[in-house]
Amino acid sequence: MFSFFKSSPKGYKDSDAATFYEGLKAKDAVLIDVRSAGEFQSGKLKGARNIDIMSANFQQQIANLPKDKTYYVYCRSGNRSGQACALMAKAGFENLHNLAGGIMSWPYETV
């Protein structure tokens, strides 16, 4: 009864900046910035690849990524990257980390 109140698992982890930073040191870590190209150019995390979640071909671009890697995804505030992680989880990705608070919460160096 009331099973409709149960939420299904998100399929990704929300990580604080310190956890996210440590995770990026892993050999199989892939860093993805899902902000617009303009936002990406204004400052990004070192080593990030830009795949704009608002672009018409976002789904196509993530479909081409290997599913055996661990993905660290961020945006400005953590909202769009959370949406991107949800889409990626739905597409079969299992190792996903969303930067909670986005780049605004990032105390480390940006480039």
N, C-alpha and C positions, 0 to 999 in steps of 0.2 A: 504494500500500500504506500502511496506517496513516493513511488520510485522516480517520478518525474522531477523531484527536487534534487536528486542526486546529479552531480555534475560529472561529466566524463573527464578523465585526466587531460591536462593541457598538452602533454607531449613535448614539453620543453621546460627548462628551469630558468627562473628569474634569478640572476646572480648580482650581488653587489659588486662595486668596482674592484675591490681587493680580490675577490674570488675570480672575477672575470679576468683580471690582470694575470693572476697566477695560471689560470687555464690556458692563456695565450702562449705560454711557454712550452706547451706540449707539442710533440713532433707532428701530430696529425691535425693541429688546430688551424682552422680557416676563419679569417676575420672578414665579416661582411657589413658594410655600411649601407643601409637601405634608404638613406636620405636622397634628396634631389642632387643632380650634378652640381648645381650652384652651392648648395650647403656643403657638399663633399669638398669642393675647391676652397671653401672658406676655412677649413681646418678639419683634420681627420686623425684617427688613430693610425700610428705607423703600421704599414703592411696591409691596410684595409683595401678590400675590393668593393667598388661601388656597384650595387644592383638596386636601382630605385624601385621601391615597392609600388609607386604610383605609375610606373611605366606600363604601357600596354603589353609588353612582352616579359613581365616579371616571372610569370609561371613558366614560360618557355626557358628563361635563363636559369632558373633553379632546377629545372628538369635535366639540364646538362651537367649539373654538379654531381660528383661522386658521393654516394650515400654512406660510404664507410669512413668519412672524416667526422671530426667534431667541429661544429659551427658555432661561432661566437658572433652574434648579430646585435647591432646597435643602431640607434637613430638619435634624434635630438633629446627626446624625453623618455623613451622606452615604450611608447605607445605603438608606433609603426613597426618597430622591431618585434614587439610582441605579436602583432598581426602577421608579420612575415614568418616568425617561428611557427605560428599556428598553421599557416599555409604549407610550410615546409614539412611539418609533422604529418599533415594530411597527405602529403605527397610521398611519404615513406621514410623521411629522415628521422633518425632516432636520437642522435646526440646533438641537442640544440641548447644554446644558452643565450638568454636575452639579458642585455645590460639594463638592470633596473635603474631608472632615473636617466638613462641615456647618457650622451656625451656631456650633458650639463652637470652630471654627477661625477665626471671623470677627473680625479685629482692628479693624474699622471700627465706626462708629456703628450702633446699633440703636434702634428706636423702640417 
